[in-house]
Amino acid sequence: MQTLWLAFTFVRGLGAKRIKNIYDTIPQLTENYFYDDEQKHILMKVIKNKDILDVLFHEKIMKEYIKQAQEVIRNHQKQDIHVITIGDKYYPKLLKKLGDPPIALYCKRKY
């Protein structure tokens, strides 16, 4: 699920506030939401912008964004940088309370 929230950041017009709104409404959203009519219906209620919905429901485009998000995560992991997205259990609870929180945090630990 980590990659989905990061992939949403690649969608033009889908900023932190809208992504947070999606997360608040459907925190369990999966990468297979294209095949789940219930999740698609909820997304349509949350996102009113037709252009954004067209991208979100375009399986090929979203799979490419997911692939890009996976690559971003892999590249950061190679540098020992952890990517924590709003859907992760390690994402700070206080940040989730912000109206437009960062969707991803990049953390490097010193050992």
DSSP file (Angstrom, degrees, kcal/mol; ACC not computed):
  #  RESIDUE AA STRUCTURE BP1 BP2  ACC     N-H-->O    O-->H-N    N-H-->O    O-->H-N    TCO  KAPPA ALPHA  PHI   PSI    X-CA   Y-CA   Z-CA
    1    1 A M    >>        0   0    0      0, 0.0     4,-1.4     0, 0.0     3,-0.6   0.000 360.0 360.0 360.0 -26.6    0.0    0.0    0.0
    2    2 A Q  H 3>  +     0   0    0      1,-0.2     4,-1.4     2,-0.2     5,-0.1   0.878 360.0  51.8 -52.8 -41.1    3.0    2.3    0.6
    3    3 A T  H 3> S+     0   0    0      1,-0.2     4,-2.8     2,-0.2    -1,-0.2   0.835 101.4  60.6 -69.7 -31.6    3.5    2.7   -3.2
    4    4 A L  H <> S+     0   0    0     -3,-0.6     4,-2.0     2,-0.2    -1,-0.2   0.938 105.0  46.7 -62.2 -47.0   -0.1    3.6   -3.9
    5    5 A W  H  X S+     0   0    0     -4,-1.4     4,-0.6     1,-0.2    -1,-0.2   0.884 115.4  46.7 -65.5 -36.8    0.0    6.8   -1.7
    6    6 A L  H >< S+     0   0    0     -4,-1.4     3,-0.9     1,-0.2     4,-0.3   0.892 108.9  55.4 -69.5 -38.8    3.3    7.8   -3.2
    7    7 A A  H >< S+     0   0    0     -4,-2.8     3,-1.8     1,-0.3     4,-0.4   0.858  98.4  62.9 -61.0 -36.1    1.9    7.1   -6.7
    8    8 A F  H >< S+     0   0    0     -4,-2.0     3,-1.4     1,-0.3    -1,-0.3   0.805  91.2  66.3 -59.8 -28.3   -1.0    9.5   -6.0
    9    9 A T  T << S+     0   0    0     -3,-0.9    -1,-0.3    -4,-0.6    -2,-0.2   0.698  94.0  59.6 -68.7 -16.1    1.5   12.3   -5.7
   10   10 A F  T <  S+     0   0    0     -3,-1.8     2,-0.5    -4,-0.3    -1,-0.3   0.609  81.3 101.6 -83.6 -13.0    2.3   11.9   -9.4
   11   11 A V  S X  S-     0   0    0     -3,-1.4     3,-2.0    -4,-0.4     2,-0.1  -0.617  81.0-120.0 -78.8 120.3   -1.3   12.6  -10.4
   12   12 A R  T 3  S+     0   0    0     -2,-0.5    43,-0.1     1,-0.3    -1,-0.1  -0.375  96.7  15.1 -61.0 128.6   -1.6   16.2  -11.7
   13   13 A G  T 3  S+     0   0    0      1,-0.1     2,-1.0    -2,-0.1    -1,-0.3   0.352  95.8 111.1  89.4  -6.0   -4.0   18.1   -9.5
   14   14 A L    <   +     0   0    0     -3,-2.0    -3,-0.2    -6,-0.2    -1,-0.1  -0.761  48.5 172.0-104.0  87.6   -4.0   15.6   -6.7
   15   15 A G     >  -     0   0    0     -2,-1.0     4,-2.6    -3,-0.1     5,-0.2  -0.111  50.0 -81.5 -87.9-173.4   -2.3   17.4   -3.9
   16   16 A A  H  > S+     0   0    0      1,-0.2     4,-2.8     2,-0.2     5,-0.2   0.868 125.4  54.1 -59.6 -41.0   -1.7   16.6   -0.3
   17   17 A K  H  > S+     0   0    0      2,-0.2     4,-2.2     1,-0.2    -1,-0.2   0.931 112.4  43.0 -62.0 -45.3   -5.2   17.8    0.8
   18   18 A R  H  > S+     0   0    0      2,-0.2     4,-2.3     1,-0.2    -2,-0.2   0.904 114.2  50.1 -68.6 -40.2   -7.0   15.6   -1.7
   19   19 A I  H  X S+     0   0    0     -4,-2.6     4,-2.7     1,-0.2    -2,-0.2   0.917 111.5  49.5 -64.1 -41.0   -4.8   12.6   -1.0
   20   20 A K  H  X S+     0   0    0     -4,-2.8     4,-3.2    -5,-0.2    -1,-0.2   0.895 108.5  53.4 -63.0 -39.4   -5.4   13.1    2.7
   21   21 A N  H  X S+     0   0    0     -4,-2.2     4,-1.7     2,-0.2    -2,-0.2   0.907 110.0  47.4 -62.0 -41.6   -9.1   13.3    2.1
   22   22 A I  H  X S+     0   0    0     -4,-2.3     4,-3.4     2,-0.2    -2,-0.2   0.941 113.3  48.7 -62.6 -46.6   -8.9   10.0    0.2
   23   23 A Y  H  < S+     0   0    0     -4,-2.7    -2,-0.2     1,-0.2    -1,-0.2   0.919 110.5  50.2 -60.6 -44.5   -6.8    8.5    3.0
   24   24 A D  H  < S+     0   0    0     -4,-3.2    -1,-0.2     1,-0.2    -2,-0.2   0.847 118.6  39.4 -62.4 -33.6   -9.3    9.7    5.7
   25   25 A T  H  < S+     0   0    0     -4,-1.7    -2,-0.2    -5,-0.2    -1,-0.2   0.873 135.2  15.6 -84.4 -40.5  -12.2    8.2    3.7
   26   26 A I    ><  +     0   0    0     -4,-3.4     3,-1.9    -5,-0.2    -1,-0.2  -0.584  64.3 163.0-135.1  70.8  -10.6    5.0    2.6
   27   27 A P  T 3  S+     0   0    0      0, 0.0    -1,-0.1     0, 0.0    -3,-0.1   0.771  79.4  56.5 -63.2 -23.1   -7.4    4.3    4.6
   28   28 A Q  T 3  S+     0   0    0     -3,-0.1    -5,-0.1    -5,-0.1    59,-0.0   0.221  75.9 145.7 -92.3  14.9   -7.5    0.6    3.5
   29   29 A L    <   -     0   0    0     -3,-1.9     2,-0.2    -7,-0.1   -25,-0.1  -0.263  34.7-153.3 -55.2 134.6   -7.5    1.5   -0.3
   30   30 A T    >   -     0   0    0    -26,-0.1     3,-1.4     1,-0.1    -1,-0.1  -0.660  28.1-109.3-110.6 166.1   -5.5   -1.0   -2.2
   31   31 A E  T 3  S+     0   0    0      1,-0.3     3,-0.4    -2,-0.2    35,-0.1   0.614 115.9  63.1 -68.1 -11.2   -3.6   -0.9   -5.5
   32   32 A N  T >   +     0   0    0      1,-0.2     3,-1.9     2,-0.1     4,-0.4   0.074  62.5 121.1 -99.0  23.2   -6.3   -3.0   -7.1
   33   33 A Y  G X   +     0   0    0     -3,-1.4     3,-1.0     1,-0.3     7,-0.3   0.729  60.5  73.1 -61.9 -20.0   -9.0   -0.4   -6.6
   34   34 A F  G 3  S+     0   0    0     -3,-0.4    -1,-0.3     1,-0.2    -2,-0.1   0.817 101.8  43.3 -61.6 -27.4   -9.6   -0.3  -10.3
   35   35 A Y  G <  S+     0   0    0     -3,-1.9     2,-0.8     1,-0.1    -1,-0.2   0.457  97.7  83.6 -97.0  -2.6  -11.3   -3.7  -10.0
   36   36 A D    <>  -     0   0    0     -3,-1.0     4,-2.4    -4,-0.4     5,-0.2  -0.868  57.5-167.8-109.1 104.0  -13.3   -2.9   -6.9
   37   37 A D  H  > S+     0   0    0     -2,-0.8     4,-2.4     1,-0.2    -1,-0.2   0.838  87.5  55.2 -60.8 -34.2  -16.5   -1.1   -7.7
   38   38 A E  H  > S+     0   0    0      2,-0.2     4,-2.2     1,-0.2    -1,-0.2   0.936 110.2  44.7 -65.8 -45.7  -17.1   -0.1   -4.1
   39   39 A Q  H  > S+     0   0    0      2,-0.2     4,-2.4     1,-0.2    -2,-0.2   0.895 113.5  51.1 -65.6 -38.9  -13.7    1.6   -3.8
   40   40 A K  H  X S+     0   0    0     -4,-2.4     4,-2.1    -7,-0.3    -2,-0.2   0.913 109.2  51.0 -63.1 -41.8  -14.2    3.3   -7.1
   41   41 A H  H  X S+     0   0    0     -4,-2.4     4,-1.2     2,-0.2    -2,-0.2   0.907 110.5  48.5 -62.8 -42.5  -17.6    4.6   -6.1
   42   42 A I  H  X S+     0   0    0     -4,-2.2     4,-1.8     1,-0.2     3,-0.4   0.916 109.5  52.9 -64.5 -42.6  -16.2    6.0   -2.8
   43   43 A L  H  X S+     0   0    0     -4,-2.4     4,-3.2     1,-0.2    -1,-0.2   0.886 105.1  55.4 -58.9 -38.8  -13.4    7.7   -4.8
   44   44 A M  H  < S+     0   0    0     -4,-2.1    -1,-0.2     1,-0.2    -2,-0.2   0.819 108.5  48.2 -65.0 -30.4  -15.9    9.3   -7.0
   45   45 A K  H  < S+     0   0    0     -4,-1.2    -1,-0.2    -3,-0.4    -2,-0.2   0.834 116.6  42.4 -76.3 -33.1  -17.6   10.8   -3.9
   46   46 A V  H  < S+     0   0    0     -4,-1.8     2,-0.6     1,-0.2    -2,-0.2   0.904 116.2  46.9 -80.5 -43.9  -14.3   12.1   -2.5
   47   47 A I     <  +     0   0    0     -4,-3.2    -1,-0.2    -5,-0.2     6,-0.0  -0.893  58.2 175.0-105.3 115.8  -12.8   13.4   -5.8
   48   48 A K        +     0   0    0     -2,-0.6     2,-0.5    -3,-0.1    -1,-0.1   0.646  48.7 103.9 -93.0 -17.1  -15.2   15.5   -7.8
   49   49 A N     >  -     0   0    0      1,-0.2     4,-2.3   -36,-0.1     5,-0.2  -0.554  58.7-155.7 -74.8 117.7  -12.7   16.6  -10.5
   50   50 A K  H  > S+     0   0    0     -2,-0.5     4,-2.7     1,-0.2    -1,-0.2   0.868  91.0  54.8 -62.2 -39.3  -13.4   14.6  -13.7
   51   51 A D  H  > S+     0   0    0      2,-0.2     4,-1.5     1,-0.2    -1,-0.2   0.905 110.6  45.5 -63.2 -41.0   -9.9   15.0  -15.0
   52   52 A I  H  > S+     0   0    0      2,-0.2     4,-2.8     1,-0.2    -2,-0.2   0.926 112.7  50.7 -67.5 -44.2   -8.4   13.6  -11.9
   53   53 A L  H  X S+     0   0    0     -4,-2.3     4,-2.5     1,-0.2    -2,-0.2   0.892 104.9  57.8 -60.8 -39.1  -10.9   10.7  -11.8
   54   54 A D  H  < S+     0   0    0     -4,-2.7     4,-0.3     1,-0.2    -1,-0.2   0.909 111.5  42.1 -57.4 -41.6  -10.0    9.9  -15.4
   55   55 A V  H >< S+     0   0    0     -4,-1.5     3,-1.3     2,-0.2     7,-0.3   0.934 113.1  52.0 -70.5 -46.1   -6.4    9.5  -14.4
   56   56 A L  H 3< S+     0   0    0     -4,-2.8    -2,-0.2     1,-0.3    -1,-0.2   0.826 114.5  43.4 -60.4 -31.7   -7.2    7.6  -11.2
   57   57 A F  T 3< S+     0   0    0     -4,-2.5     2,-1.1    -5,-0.2    -1,-0.3   0.398  87.9  99.0 -96.1   2.7   -9.4    5.2  -13.2
   58   58 A H    <>  -     0   0    0     -3,-1.3     4,-2.6    -4,-0.3     5,-0.3  -0.779  59.7-164.1 -91.0  99.9   -7.0    4.7  -16.0
   59   59 A E  H  > S+     0   0    0     -2,-1.1     4,-2.6     1,-0.2     5,-0.2   0.866  82.8  51.5 -55.7 -44.0   -5.4    1.5  -15.1
   60   60 A K  H  > S+     0   0    0      2,-0.2     4,-1.7     1,-0.2    -1,-0.2   0.924 112.8  45.0 -63.3 -45.1   -2.4    1.8  -17.4
   61   61 A I  H  > S+     0   0    0      2,-0.2     4,-2.3     1,-0.2    -2,-0.2   0.940 115.2  47.1 -63.6 -47.5   -1.5    5.3  -16.2
   62   62 A M  H  X S+     0   0    0     -4,-2.6     4,-2.6    -7,-0.3    -2,-0.2   0.874 109.3  53.6 -66.2 -36.4   -1.9    4.4  -12.5
   63   63 A K  H  X S+     0   0    0     -4,-2.6     4,-2.2    -5,-0.3    -1,-0.2   0.878 109.1  50.3 -64.8 -34.6    0.1    1.2  -12.9
   64   64 A E  H  X S+     0   0    0     -4,-1.7     4,-2.5    -5,-0.2    -2,-0.2   0.913 110.4  49.0 -67.2 -42.1    2.9    3.3  -14.4
   65   65 A Y  H  X S+     0   0    0     -4,-2.3     4,-2.4     2,-0.2    -2,-0.2   0.889 111.1  50.5 -63.4 -38.6    2.7    5.7  -11.5
   66   66 A I  H  X S+     0   0    0     -4,-2.6     4,-2.4     2,-0.2    -2,-0.2   0.907 109.8  50.4 -64.5 -41.4    2.8    2.8   -9.1
   67   67 A K  H  X S+     0   0    0     -4,-2.2     4,-2.0     2,-0.2    -2,-0.2   0.912 110.6  49.4 -62.2 -42.7    5.9    1.4  -10.9
   68   68 A Q  H  X S+     0   0    0     -4,-2.5     4,-2.4     1,-0.2    -2,-0.2   0.902 110.0  51.3 -62.4 -41.3    7.5    4.9  -10.6
   69   69 A A  H  X S+     0   0    0     -4,-2.4     4,-2.4     1,-0.2    -2,-0.2   0.897 108.2  51.7 -63.7 -40.5    6.7    5.0   -6.9
   70   70 A Q  H  X S+     0   0    0     -4,-2.4     4,-2.7     1,-0.2    -1,-0.2   0.894 109.6  50.4 -61.9 -39.5    8.3    1.5   -6.4
   71   71 A E  H  X S+     0   0    0     -4,-2.0     4,-2.8     2,-0.2    -2,-0.2   0.905 108.6  51.3 -65.9 -41.7   11.4    2.8   -8.2
   72   72 A V  H  X S+     0   0    0     -4,-2.4     4,-2.1     2,-0.2    -2,-0.2   0.934 112.4  46.7 -59.0 -46.3   11.6    5.9   -6.0
   73   73 A I  H  X S+     0   0    0     -4,-2.4     4,-2.6     1,-0.2    -2,-0.2   0.928 112.7  49.2 -63.1 -45.9   11.3    3.6   -2.9
   74   74 A R  H  X S+     0   0    0     -4,-2.7     4,-2.0     1,-0.2    -2,-0.2   0.920 110.4  50.7 -59.8 -45.1   14.0    1.2   -4.2
   75   75 A N  H  X S+     0   0    0     -4,-2.8     4,-0.7     1,-0.2    -1,-0.2   0.884 112.8  46.2 -62.3 -38.5   16.4    4.1   -5.1
   76   76 A H  H ><>S+     0   0    0     -4,-2.1     5,-2.8    -5,-0.2     3,-0.9   0.894 108.6  55.2 -70.9 -39.1   16.0    5.5   -1.6
   77   77 A Q  H ><5S+     0   0    0     -4,-2.6     3,-2.0     1,-0.3    -2,-0.2   0.875 100.3  60.2 -61.6 -36.2   16.4    2.1    0.1
   78   78 A K  H 3<5S+     0   0    0     -4,-2.0    -1,-0.3     1,-0.3    -2,-0.2   0.798 107.7  46.0 -59.8 -27.7   19.7    1.7   -1.8
   79   79 A Q  T <<5S-     0   0    0     -3,-0.9    -1,-0.3    -4,-0.7    -2,-0.2   0.204 122.6-108.2 -99.0  14.0   20.9    4.8    0.1
   80   80 A D  T < 5S+     0   0    0     -3,-2.0    29,-0.7     1,-0.2     2,-0.5   0.834  74.8 140.4  60.9  35.2   19.5    3.5    3.4
   81   81 A I  E   < -A  108   0A   0     -5,-2.8     2,-0.4    27,-0.2    -1,-0.2  -0.944  43.6-145.0-109.1 126.3   16.7    6.1    3.3
   82   82 A H  E     -A  107   0A   0     25,-3.6    25,-2.8    -2,-0.5     2,-0.6  -0.754   4.0-147.3 -94.2 134.2   13.3    4.8    4.4
   83   83 A V  E     -A  106   0A   0     -2,-0.4     2,-0.5    23,-0.2    23,-0.2  -0.896  15.2-173.4-101.8 121.4   10.1    6.1    2.7
   84   84 A I  E     -A  105   0A   0     21,-2.8    21,-2.9    -2,-0.6     2,-0.2  -0.967   6.8-164.5-117.2 119.8    7.2    6.3    5.1
   85   85 A T  E >   -A  104   0A   0     -2,-0.5     3,-2.5    19,-0.2     6,-0.3  -0.571  37.9 -99.2-102.3 167.9    3.8    7.2    3.5
   86   86 A I  T 3  S+     0   0    0     17,-1.9    18,-0.1     1,-0.3    -1,-0.1   0.723 122.3  57.0 -57.1 -23.1    0.6    8.4    5.1
   87   87 A G  T 3  S+     0   0    0     16,-0.2    -1,-0.3   -85,-0.1     2,-0.2   0.493  86.5 102.1 -87.5  -3.3   -0.7    4.9    4.9
   88   88 A D  S X  S-     0   0    0     -3,-2.5     3,-1.2     1,-0.1    -4,-0.1  -0.507  76.2-129.1 -84.0 150.0    2.2    3.4    6.9
   89   89 A K  T 3  S+     0   0    0      1,-0.2    -1,-0.1    -2,-0.2    -3,-0.0   0.734 108.7  57.2 -67.8 -21.4    1.9    2.4   10.6
   90   90 A Y  T 3  S+     0   0    0     -5,-0.1    -1,-0.2     2,-0.1    -4,-0.1   0.501  76.3 114.9 -88.4  -4.4    5.1    4.4   11.3
   91   91 A Y  S <  S-     0   0    0     -3,-1.2     5,-0.1    -6,-0.3    -6,-0.1  -0.499  82.0-101.2 -66.6 131.0    3.7    7.7    9.9
   92   92 A P     >  -     0   0    0      0, 0.0     4,-1.4     0, 0.0     3,-0.3  -0.294  22.1-142.3 -60.8 130.3    3.4   10.1   12.8
   93   93 A K  H  > S+     0   0    0      1,-0.2     4,-0.7     2,-0.2    -2,-0.1   0.857  99.2  56.6 -61.0 -37.3   -0.2   10.5   14.1
   94   94 A L  H >4 S+     0   0    0      1,-0.2     3,-0.8     2,-0.2     4,-0.4   0.871 103.3  53.8 -65.8 -35.8    0.2   14.2   14.8
   95   95 A L  H >4 S+     0   0    0     -3,-0.3     3,-1.6     1,-0.2    -1,-0.2   0.870 100.7  61.2 -64.8 -35.0    1.2   14.8   11.1
   96   96 A K  H 3< S+     0   0    0     -4,-1.4    -1,-0.2     1,-0.3    -2,-0.2   0.740  95.3  63.3 -63.3 -20.8   -2.0   13.0   10.0
   97   97 A K  T << S+     0   0    0     -3,-0.8    -1,-0.3    -4,-0.7    -2,-0.2   0.654  82.2  99.9 -79.2 -14.9   -4.0   15.7   11.9
   98   98 A L  S <  S-     0   0    0     -3,-1.6    -3,-0.0    -4,-0.4     0, 0.0  -0.362  79.1-127.8 -68.1 151.7   -2.7   18.4    9.6
   99   99 A G  S    S+     0   0    0      1,-0.3   -79,-0.1    -2,-0.0    -1,-0.1   0.836 105.3  19.1 -68.6 -33.6   -5.0   19.6    6.8
  100  100 A D  S    S+     0   0    0    -80,-0.1    -1,-0.3    -5,-0.1   -83,-0.2  -0.559  86.2 176.4-136.5  71.0   -2.3   19.1    4.1
  101  101 A P        -     0   0    0      0, 0.0     2,-0.2     0, 0.0   -81,-0.1  -0.281  43.7 -88.4 -73.2 159.4    0.3   16.7    5.6
  102  102 A P        -     0   0    0      0, 0.0     3,-0.1     0, 0.0    -4,-0.1  -0.506  32.2-147.6 -63.6 135.5    3.3   15.5    3.7
  103  103 A I  S    S+     0   0    0     -2,-0.2   -17,-1.9     1,-0.2     2,-0.4   0.821  80.8  29.5 -76.3 -31.0    2.3   12.3    1.9
  104  104 A A  E     -A   85   0A   0    -19,-0.2     2,-0.4   -18,-0.1   -19,-0.2  -0.985  65.3-159.8-132.7 142.6    5.7   10.8    2.2
  105  105 A L  E     -A   84   0A   0    -21,-2.9   -21,-2.8    -2,-0.4     2,-0.6  -0.941  10.0-150.0-116.0 142.4    8.5   11.2    4.7
  106  106 A Y  E     -A   83   0A   0     -2,-0.4     2,-0.4   -23,-0.2   -23,-0.2  -0.957  20.6-176.9-116.3 116.7   12.1   10.3    3.9
  107  107 A C  E     -A   82   0A   0    -25,-2.8   -25,-3.6    -2,-0.6     2,-0.5  -0.935  14.4-168.1-123.5 134.1   14.1    9.2    6.9
  108  108 A K  E     -A   81   0A   0     -2,-0.4     2,-0.3   -27,-0.2   -27,-0.2  -0.982  14.3-153.3-120.5 126.8   17.8    8.2    7.2
  109  109 A R        -     0   0    0    -29,-0.7     2,-0.5    -2,-0.5    -2,-0.0  -0.742   7.0-141.4 -99.8 145.5   18.9    6.5   10.3
  110  110 A K              0   0    0     -2,-0.3    -2,-0.0     1,-0.1     0, 0.0  -0.900 360.0 360.0-100.6 132.5   22.4    6.6   11.8
  111  111 A Y              0   0    0     -2,-0.5    -1,-0.1     0, 0.0    -2,-0.0   0.430 360.0 360.0-100.5 360.0   23.5    3.3   13.2
